[in-house]
Each structure stands twice: as C-alpha cells, then as structure tokens.
Amino acid sequence: MCCKSFLLPATVEMTAMLLQVGFVPFESSWVKEIEATKVTAAYEQRDGGMILAFSLFPNITNMGDHARVATAASAMFKVADRIAERFEVSLVHDSNIALCRDERWSSQS
C-alpha cells in the first residue's frame, strides 16, 4: 500500500469535486481509471474523524512499480491537492515502501 494519501478532516461536500474530474461511484467509493491503474477515493473513519483516502490499484509494492503508475499517481496527487486547497484541509501522504517513506516521510501540506 504505497502512495496512499488522505485529506483530513473530510466532508461529504468533497464528493462533488471528485465527480467533476471524472470519478465515478463504485460500491462505497469513487474510481477513475488512468492508463490501466485505478485511482480510488473513499471516506474512512480514523481517530474519531472522517478522512477522504486516495489509493492506487494495482498497489505499488516496490520502487520499480512507480514507472507503471506515474500518470495515475500524478493525477491522484493533483486532485487531492486541489480538494485540500478548496476546503482548507490537510493533505497527508503515507507510505510503507522504505525508500519512498525515507524520501517523503509522510509529508503533510
């Protein structure tokens, strides 16, 4: 599960921006496919509050996977960043890949 980003605190009003940029509802999330990679956004409860979590599928499991998902990851970060700016919330990047974690260390903007 590398390249998971989330917005906190999240509100249901953020969904409108997802729809505007081409995400479609799927089960309890919103999905956009970019170059055979699915960018997923889903609301989750964390530490008593709601977050909007973004992730990629297939997951990045090592540094070599970055090349195959570069466009989708870029779009994911751009959408998350725009929503964070519009709603004035925090955007956090989380990683379990050591090199990525060392480079970014769950950076927050």
Secondary structure, DSSP 4 states (H G I P E B T S, - for coil): -BSEEEEES--GGGHHHHHHTT-EEETTEEEEEETTEEEEEEEEEETTEEEEEEEEESPB-SGGGGGGGHHHHHHHHHHHHHHHHHHT-EEEEE--SHHHHHHHSS-B-
